[in-house]
Amino acid sequence: MIELDILAVRENLPKVLGFVDEQLTKYECCRKTITQVDVAVEEIFVNISSYAYDPEVGPATVRAEIQEDPLAVVISFIDGGVQYDPLAKPDPNLSIPVKERRKGGLGIFMVKKTMDDISYEYVDGKNILTIKKKLG
């Protein structure tokens, strides 16, 4: 397991994506999986950057681990911002017209649909959101 400690600001997204992609390319991960993981990482990190410490700025840790059998990447996002469980919010109702839907919620919904597992916990004053994606 390796970690990246970084300030949770949007300008650091390229560093976070580079950190994650470096792990994925070590395992010759296919382009589709890398893209799905990158979109999920972007959504989660931008949300942390935008809302966790608002209006202040604070630190975040991105932890990446490769698991064997089956081969998968597990990425955890840890911040000390406002306690918030994005999984507690109901999924958007996609059957109603776009103009009538509530704003927001599509990003985390997309993450739920493209990752193999997603979990949230609040431990010792820290939000920990973890995603898992099988590689291959």
MDTraj code that builds the backbone (N, CA, C; nanometers):
import mdtraj as md
import numpy as np

residues = "MET ILE GLU LEU ASP ILE LEU ALA VAL ARG GLU ASN LEU PRO LYS VAL LEU GLY PHE VAL ASP GLU GLN LEU THR LYS TYR GLU CYS CYS ARG LYS THR ILE THR GLN VAL ASP VAL ALA VAL GLU GLU ILE PHE VAL ASN ILE SER SER TYR ALA TYR ASP PRO GLU VAL GLY PRO ALA THR VAL ARG ALA GLU ILE GLN GLU ASP PRO LEU ALA VAL VAL ILE SER PHE ILE ASP GLY GLY VAL GLN TYR ASP PRO LEU ALA LYS PRO ASP PRO ASN LEU SER ILE PRO VAL LYS GLU ARG ARG LYS GLY GLY LEU GLY ILE PHE MET VAL LYS LYS THR MET ASP ASP ILE SER TYR GLU TYR VAL ASP GLY LYS ASN ILE LEU THR ILE LYS LYS LYS LEU GLY".split()
xyz = np.array([
    [0.0846, -0.1169, 0.0000],
    [0.0000, 0.0000, 0.0000],
    [0.0895, 0.1236, 0.0000],
    [0.0522, 0.2198, -0.0820],
    [0.1261, 0.3459, -0.0840],
    [0.0273, 0.4605, -0.0663],
    [0.0791, 0.5728, -0.0202],
    [-0.0063, 0.6878, 0.0092],
    [0.0481, 0.8149, -0.0535],
    [-0.0444, 0.9029, -0.0847],
    [-0.0123, 1.0365, -0.1303],
    [-0.0843, 1.1331, -0.0373],
    [-0.0078, 1.2131, 0.0350],
    [-0.0651, 1.3182, 0.1193],
    [-0.0586, 1.4475, 0.0396],
    [-0.1735, 1.5128, 0.0268],
    [-0.1821, 1.6269, -0.0628],
    [-0.2876, 1.7249, -0.0122],
    [-0.2724, 1.8498, -0.0466],
    [-0.3727, 1.9501, -0.0134],
    [-0.4952, 1.9256, -0.1029],
    [-0.6132, 1.9250, -0.0428],
    [-0.7368, 1.8966, -0.1164],
    [-0.7831, 2.0211, -0.1908],
    [-0.7166, 2.0474, -0.3029],
    [-0.7545, 2.1572, -0.3920],
    [-0.7588, 2.1007, -0.5342],
    [-0.8512, 2.1545, -0.6146],
    [-0.8692, 2.1039, -0.7510],
    [-0.7402, 2.1049, -0.8330],
    [-0.6547, 2.2027, -0.8058],
    [-0.5301, 2.2131, -0.8818],
    [-0.4408, 2.0901, -0.8627],
    [-0.4645, 2.0125, -0.7587],
    [-0.3834, 1.8928, -0.7331],
    [-0.4400, 1.7671, -0.7980],
    [-0.5527, 1.7787, -0.8681],
    [-0.6115, 1.6614, -0.9331],
    [-0.5133, 1.5913, -1.0275],
    [-0.4377, 1.6624, -1.1122],
    [-0.3425, 1.5917, -1.1986],
    [-0.2414, 1.5077, -1.1202],
    [-0.1968, 1.5553, -1.0050],
    [-0.1029, 1.4783, -0.9221],
    [-0.1696, 1.3516, -0.8689],
    [-0.2947, 1.3645, -0.8271],
    [-0.3686, 1.2491, -0.7755],
    [-0.3895, 1.1460, -0.8864],
    [-0.4314, 1.1910, -1.0038],
    [-0.4509, 1.0996, -1.1164],
    [-0.3198, 1.0330, -1.1575],
    [-0.2117, 1.1083, -1.1579],
    [-0.0810, 1.0522, -1.1905],
    [-0.0389, 0.9456, -1.0910],
    [-0.0636, 0.9724, -0.9641],
    [-0.0327, 0.8770, -0.8570],
    [-0.1092, 0.7457, -0.8777],
    [-0.2382, 0.7553, -0.9053],
    [-0.3213, 0.6361, -0.9252],
    [-0.2814, 0.5643, -1.0536],
    [-0.2654, 0.6388, -1.1625],
    [-0.2311, 0.5773, -1.2912],
    [-0.0967, 0.5058, -1.2864],
    [-0.0034, 0.5582, -1.2090],
    [0.1272, 0.4934, -1.1936],
    [0.1101, 0.3526, -1.1368],
    [0.0183, 0.3370, -1.0425],
    [-0.0059, 0.2048, -0.9845],
    [-0.0716, 0.1119, -1.0864],
    [-0.1680, 0.1648, -1.1606],
    [-0.2413, 0.0832, -1.2569],
    [-0.1526, 0.0370, -1.3726],
    [-0.0639, 0.1231, -1.4197],
    [0.0195, 0.0856, -1.5344],
    [0.1240, -0.0197, -1.4971],
    [0.1567, -0.0308, -1.3707],
    [0.2499, -0.1369, -1.3267],
    [0.1899, -0.2749, -1.3527],
    [0.0573, -0.2822, -1.3609],
    [-0.0117, -0.4092, -1.3781],
    [-0.0732, -0.4227, -1.5168],
    [-0.0252, -0.3424, -1.6111],
    [-0.0701, -0.3474, -1.7503],
    [-0.2226, -0.3515, -1.7595],
    [-0.2838, -0.2632, -1.6866],
    [-0.4287, -0.2511, -1.6806],
    [-0.4821, -0.2012, -1.8148],
    [-0.5980, -0.2509, -1.8558],
    [-0.6543, -0.2088, -1.9848],
    [-0.7027, -0.0639, -1.9774],
    [-0.7087, 0.0009, -2.0926],
    [-0.7443, 0.1421, -2.1026],
    [-0.8843, 0.1692, -2.0455],
    [-0.9801, 0.0800, -2.0714],
    [-1.1167, 0.0997, -2.0223],
    [-1.1190, 0.1061, -1.8698],
    [-1.0490, 0.0155, -1.8047],
    [-1.0453, 0.0135, -1.6581],
    [-0.9762, 0.1376, -1.6039],
    [-0.8645, 0.1764, -1.6664],
    [-0.7935, 0.2972, -1.6223],
    [-0.8861, 0.4183, -1.6338],
    [-0.9580, 0.4285, -1.7436],
    [-1.0497, 0.5415, -1.7631],
    [-1.1593, 0.5418, -1.6575],
    [-1.2183, 0.4262, -1.6296],
    [-1.3235, 0.4181, -1.5281],
    [-1.2700, 0.4577, -1.3903],
    [-1.1518, 0.4101, -1.3561],
    [-1.0922, 0.4448, -1.2269],
    [-1.0604, 0.5940, -1.2231],
    [-1.0052, 0.6472, -1.3301],
    [-0.9722, 0.7900, -1.3347],
    [-1.0962, 0.8781, -1.3169],
    [-1.2071, 0.8412, -1.3809],
    [-1.3302, 0.9193, -1.3675],
    [-1.3790, 0.9144, -1.2224],
    [-1.3726, 0.7977, -1.1607],
    [-1.4139, 0.7841, -1.0207],
    [-1.3234, 0.8652, -0.9287],
    [-1.1929, 0.8565, -0.9507],
    [-1.0960, 0.9311, -0.8695],
    [-1.1205, 1.0809, -0.8845],
    [-1.1420, 1.1265, -1.0070],
    [-1.1676, 1.2686, -1.0302],
    [-1.2932, 1.3139, -0.9561],
    [-1.3998, 1.2393, -0.9676],
    [-1.5257, 1.2749, -0.9021],
    [-1.5075, 1.2862, -0.7505],
    [-1.4445, 1.1886, -0.6926],
    [-1.4283, 1.1861, -0.5470],
    [-1.3341, 1.2968, -0.5001],
    [-1.2195, 1.3126, -0.5660],
    [-1.1231, 1.4132, -0.5224],
    [-1.1782, 1.5550, -0.5403],
    [-1.2478, 1.5799, -0.6498],
    [-1.3066, 1.7125, -0.6718],
    [-1.4130, 1.7411, -0.5656],
    [-1.4913, 1.6395, -0.5292],
    [-1.5902, 1.6588, -0.4225],
    [-1.5230, 1.6932, -0.2898],
    [-1.4168, 1.6229, -0.2567],
    [-1.3429, 1.6534, -0.1329],
    [-1.2892, 1.7960, -0.1400],
    [-1.2295, 1.8302, -0.2532],
    [-1.1725, 1.9640, -0.2715],
    [-1.2777, 2.0733, -0.2605],
    [-1.3965, 2.0445, -0.3087],
    [-1.5027, 2.1452, -0.3137],
    [-1.5807, 2.1598, -0.1838],
    [-1.5976, 2.0497, -0.1106],
    [-1.6923, 2.0526, 0.0001],
    [-1.6388, 2.0154, 0.1387],
    [-1.5335, 1.9363, 0.1467],
    [-1.4904, 1.8827, 0.2765],
    [-1.4546, 1.9914, 0.3769],
    [-1.3817, 2.0919, 0.3322],
    [-1.3326, 2.1947, 0.4239],
    [-1.3935, 2.3328, 0.3977],
    [-1.4875, 2.3397, 0.3062],
    [-1.5450, 2.4665, 0.2606],
    [-1.5861, 2.5568, 0.3767],
    [-1.5426, 2.6811, 0.3808],
    [-1.4705, 2.7550, 0.2774],
    [-1.3179, 2.7467, 0.2922],
    [-1.2714, 2.6715, 0.3892],
    [-1.1266, 2.6568, 0.4105],
    [-1.0695, 2.5514, 0.3166],
    [-0.9410, 2.5222, 0.3354],
    [-0.8716, 2.4190, 0.2592],
    [-0.8040, 2.3275, 0.3603],
    [-0.7969, 2.1993, 0.3287],
    [-0.7344, 2.1058, 0.4209],
    [-0.6675, 1.9917, 0.3472],
    [-0.6064, 1.9009, 0.4228],
    [-0.5327, 1.7900, 0.3629],
    [-0.6216, 1.6714, 0.3255],
    [-0.5720, 1.5931, 0.2343],
    [-0.6348, 1.4664, 0.1974],
    [-0.5239, 1.3636, 0.1786],
    [-0.5588, 1.2396, 0.2019],
    [-0.4673, 1.1291, 0.1755],
    [-0.5348, 1.0374, 0.0753],
    [-0.4592, 0.9992, -0.0274],
    [-0.5071, 0.9013, -0.1247],
    [-0.4200, 0.7783, -0.1055],
    [-0.4848, 0.6684, -0.0738],
    [-0.4136, 0.5437, -0.0444],
    [-0.4475, 0.4427, -0.1528],
    [-0.3459, 0.3843, -0.2170],
    [-0.3674, 0.2862, -0.3233],
    [-0.3036, 0.1537, -0.2851],
    [-0.3772, 0.0485, -0.3147],
    [-0.3294, -0.0857, -0.2838],
    [-0.3749, -0.1794, -0.3952],
    [-0.2868, -0.2687, -0.4349],
    [-0.3225, -0.3706, -0.5327],
    [-0.3443, -0.5005, -0.4567],
    [-0.4618, -0.5599, -0.4779],
    [-0.4927, -0.6882, -0.4146],
    [-0.4816, -0.7994, -0.5186],
    [-0.4483, -0.9165, -0.4709],
    [-0.4372, -1.0331, -0.5584],
    [-0.5608, -1.1206, -0.5426],
    [-0.5893, -1.1995, -0.6419],
    [-0.6896, -1.3068, -0.6367],
    [-0.8268, -1.2654, -0.5878],
    [-0.9061, -1.1973, -0.6650],
    [-0.8731, -1.1518, -0.8001],
    [-0.7942, -1.0206, -0.7950],
    [-0.7187, -0.9989, -0.8989],
    [-0.6386, -0.8773, -0.9087],
    [-0.7297, -0.7553, -0.9113],
    [-0.7069, -0.6638, -0.8162],
    [-0.7932, -0.5453, -0.8056],
    [-0.7141, -0.4303, -0.7446],
    [-0.7591, -0.3091, -0.7745],
    [-0.7032, -0.1898, -0.7116],
    [-0.8042, -0.1418, -0.6080],
    [-0.7523, -0.1040, -0.4914],
    [-0.8346, -0.0479, -0.3852],
    [-0.7779, 0.0909, -0.3556],
    [-0.8626, 0.1923, -0.3683],
    [-0.8193, 0.3300, -0.3469],
    [-0.9061, 0.3913, -0.2385],
    [-0.8405, 0.4443, -0.1349],
    [-0.9120, 0.5108, -0.0261],
    [-0.8795, 0.6592, -0.0277],
    [-0.9816, 0.7383, -0.0020],
    [-0.9691, 0.8838, 0.0075],
    [-1.0011, 0.9206, 0.1514],
    [-0.9070, 0.9875, 0.2169],
    [-0.9224, 1.0186, 0.3588],
    [-0.9095, 1.1689, 0.3773],
    [-1.0089, 1.2271, 0.4460],
    [-1.0014, 1.3699, 0.4753],
    [-1.0566, 1.3948, 0.6151],
    [-1.0162, 1.5066, 0.6721],
    [-1.0616, 1.5457, 0.8048],
    [-1.1647, 1.6561, 0.8007],
    [-1.2330, 1.6677, 0.6894],
    [-1.3342, 1.7710, 0.6731],
    [-1.4642, 1.7345, 0.7424],
    [-1.5694, 1.8047, 0.7048],
    [-1.7023, 1.7828, 0.7604],
    [-1.7433, 1.6376, 0.7350],
    [-1.7991, 1.5713, 0.8370],
    [-1.8437, 1.4337, 0.8192],
    [-1.9535, 1.4292, 0.7134],
    [-1.9334, 1.3437, 0.6125],
    [-2.0312, 1.3329, 0.5055],
    [-2.0206, 1.1953, 0.4403],
    [-2.1308, 1.1236, 0.4393],
    [-2.1382, 0.9928, 0.3754],
    [-2.2107, 1.0078, 0.2417],
    [-2.1376, 1.0104, 0.1310],
    [-2.2024, 1.0281, 0.0008],
    [-2.2885, 0.9092, -0.0390],
    [-2.2684, 0.7956, 0.0260],
    [-2.3468, 0.6764, -0.0078],
    [-2.4840, 0.6763, 0.0597],
    [-2.5027, 0.7639, 0.1576],
    [-2.6307, 0.7707, 0.2285],
    [-2.7378, 0.8404, 0.1457],
    [-2.6950, 0.9199, 0.0512],
    [-2.7890, 0.9927, -0.0348],
    [-2.8505, 0.8944, -0.1354],
    [-2.9823, 0.8997, -0.1567],
    [-3.0436, 0.8072, -0.2533],
    [-2.9944, 0.8345, -0.3958],
    [-2.9921, 0.7295, -0.4748],
    [-2.9527, 0.7441, -0.6149],
    [-3.0541, 0.8309, -0.6875],
    [-3.0081, 0.9066, -0.7876],
    [-3.1012, 0.9921, -0.8624],
    [-3.2003, 0.9067, -0.9411],
    [-3.3188, 0.9596, -0.9585],
    [-3.4211, 0.8929, -1.0378],
    [-3.4005, 0.9338, -1.1830],
    [-3.3453, 0.8440, -1.2618],
    [-3.3121, 0.8760, -1.4007],
    [-3.4328, 0.8664, -1.4934],
    [-3.5451, 0.8217, -1.4399],
    [-3.6638, 0.8077, -1.5239],
    [-3.7419, 0.9388, -1.5396],
    [-3.7089, 1.0383, -1.4567],
    [-3.7784, 1.1666, -1.4708],
    [-3.6950, 1.2598, -1.5583],
    [-3.7580, 1.3557, -1.6250],
    [-3.6851, 1.4468, -1.7141],
    [-3.5734, 1.5221, -1.6400],
    [-3.4665, 1.5501, -1.7119],
    [-3.3495, 1.6169, -1.6560],
    [-3.3876, 1.7472, -1.5860],
    [-3.4744, 1.8249, -1.6454],
    [-3.5132, 1.9546, -1.5894],
    [-3.5846, 1.9420, -1.4551],
    [-3.6422, 1.8251, -1.4292],
    [-3.7177, 1.8055, -1.3052],
    [-3.6357, 1.7387, -1.1945],
    [-3.5148, 1.6930, -1.2276],
    [-3.4309, 1.6249, -1.1288],
    [-3.3639, 1.7235, -1.0355],
    [-3.3350, 1.6761, -0.9147],
    [-3.2575, 1.7560, -0.8201],
    [-3.1146, 1.7669, -0.8715],
    [-3.0524, 1.8797, -0.8430],
    [-2.9152, 1.9020, -0.8864],
    [-2.8204, 1.8158, -0.8031],
    [-2.7185, 1.7620, -0.8678],
    [-2.6157, 1.6855, -0.7990],
    [-2.6508, 1.5385, -0.7836],
    [-2.5520, 1.4627, -0.7404],
    [-2.5726, 1.3215, -0.7131],
    [-2.5399, 1.2282, -0.8270],
    [-2.5234, 1.2806, -0.9474],
    [-2.4937, 1.1925, -1.0603],
    [-2.3510, 1.1385, -1.0555],
    [-2.2585, 1.2182, -1.0046],
    [-2.1186, 1.1751, -1.0006],
    [-2.0977, 1.0528, -0.9134],
    [-2.1473, 1.0565, -0.7913],
    [-2.1282, 0.9429, -0.7007],
    [-2.2091, 0.8231, -0.7508],
    [-2.3226, 0.8486, -0.8156],
    [-2.4019, 0.7417, -0.8768],
    [-2.3188, 0.6715, -0.9844],
    [-2.2502, 0.7500, -1.0664],
    [-2.1643, 0.6951, -1.1709],
    [-2.0512, 0.6122, -1.1098],
    [-1.9938, 0.6614, -1.0012],
    [-1.8874, 0.5869, -0.9327],
    [-1.9424, 0.4525, -0.8848],
    [-2.0602, 0.4531, -0.8254],
    [-2.1221, 0.3287, -0.7774],
    [-2.1406, 0.2294, -0.8916],
    [-2.1797, 0.2795, -1.0079],
    [-2.2080, 0.1921, -1.1215],
    [-2.0827, 0.1365, -1.1893],
    [-1.9716, 0.2094, -1.1828],
    [-1.8521, 0.1651, -1.2549],
    [-1.7506, 0.0915, -1.1677],
    [-1.7564, 0.1093, -1.0377],
    [-1.6639, 0.0392, -0.9484],
    [-1.7270, -0.0914, -0.9016],
    [-1.6440, -0.1872, -0.8641],
    [-1.6947, -0.3153, -0.8161],
    [-1.7414, -0.3075, -0.6712],
    [-1.6863, -0.2140, -0.5969],
    [-1.7268, -0.1962, -0.4580],
    [-1.6958, -0.0528, -0.4164],
    [-1.7796, 0.0019, -0.3296],
    [-1.7564, 0.1346, -0.2742],
    [-1.8083, 0.1334, -0.1309],
    [-1.7301, 0.1913, -0.0407],
    [-1.7719, 0.1935, 0.1002],
    [-1.7290, 0.3248, 0.1643],
    [-1.7986, 0.3583, 0.2728],
    [-1.7682, 0.4800, 0.3474],
    [-1.7664, 0.4462, 0.4950],
    [-1.6738, 0.5090, 0.5661],
    [-1.6739, 0.5020, 0.7121],
    [-1.6167, 0.6317, 0.7681],
    [-1.6555, 0.6603, 0.8903],
    [-1.6057, 0.7786, 0.9609],
    [-1.5343, 0.7271, 1.0846],
    [-1.4014, 0.7458, 1.0872],
    [-1.3192, 0.6896, 1.1941],
    [-1.2249, 0.7977, 1.2468],
    [-1.2264, 0.8171, 1.3772],
    [-1.1351, 0.9124, 1.4416],
    [-1.1364, 1.0497, 1.3762],
    [-1.2569, 1.0990, 1.3453],
    [-1.2704, 1.2311, 1.2861],
    [-1.2318, 1.2394, 1.1395],
    [-1.2248, 1.1250, 1.0733],
    [-1.1847, 1.1218, 0.9321],
    [-1.2914, 1.0539, 0.8465],
    [-1.3216, 1.1144, 0.7325],
    [-1.4025, 1.0517, 0.6292],
    [-1.3128, 0.9583, 0.5509],
    [-1.3567, 0.8367, 0.5300],
    [-1.2787, 0.7400, 0.4500],
    [-1.3727, 0.6784, 0.3457],
    [-1.3520, 0.7146, 0.2218],
    [-1.4301, 0.6602, 0.1111],
    [-1.3374, 0.5694, 0.0315],
    [-1.3777, 0.4444, 0.0130],
    [-1.2925, 0.3459, -0.0527],
    [-1.3641, 0.2888, -0.1739],
    [-1.2905, 0.2837, -0.2851],
    [-1.3421, 0.2214, -0.4073],
    [-1.2545, 0.1028, -0.4430],
    [-1.3141, 0.0057, -0.5093],
    [-1.2401, -0.1128, -0.5523],
    [-1.2806, -0.1465, -0.6947],
    [-1.1809, -0.1776, -0.7765],
    [-1.2072, -0.2141, -0.9168],
    [-1.1169, -0.3306, -0.9542],
    [-1.1782, -0.4368, -1.0084],
    [-1.0994, -0.5502, -1.0565],
    [-1.0207, -0.5059, -1.1794],
    [-0.8984, -0.5535, -1.1889],
    [-0.8126, -0.5189, -1.3024],
    [-0.8189, -0.6282, -1.4063],
    [-0.8112, -0.5884, -1.5302],
    [-0.8100, -0.6894, -1.6351],
    [-0.8928, -0.6507, -1.7537],
])
top = md.Topology()
chain = top.add_chain()
for i, resn in enumerate(residues, 1):
    res = top.add_residue(resn, chain, resSeq=i)
    for name in ("N", "CA", "C"):
        top.add_atom(name, md.element.get_by_symbol(name[0]), res)
traj = md.Trajectory(xyz[None], top)
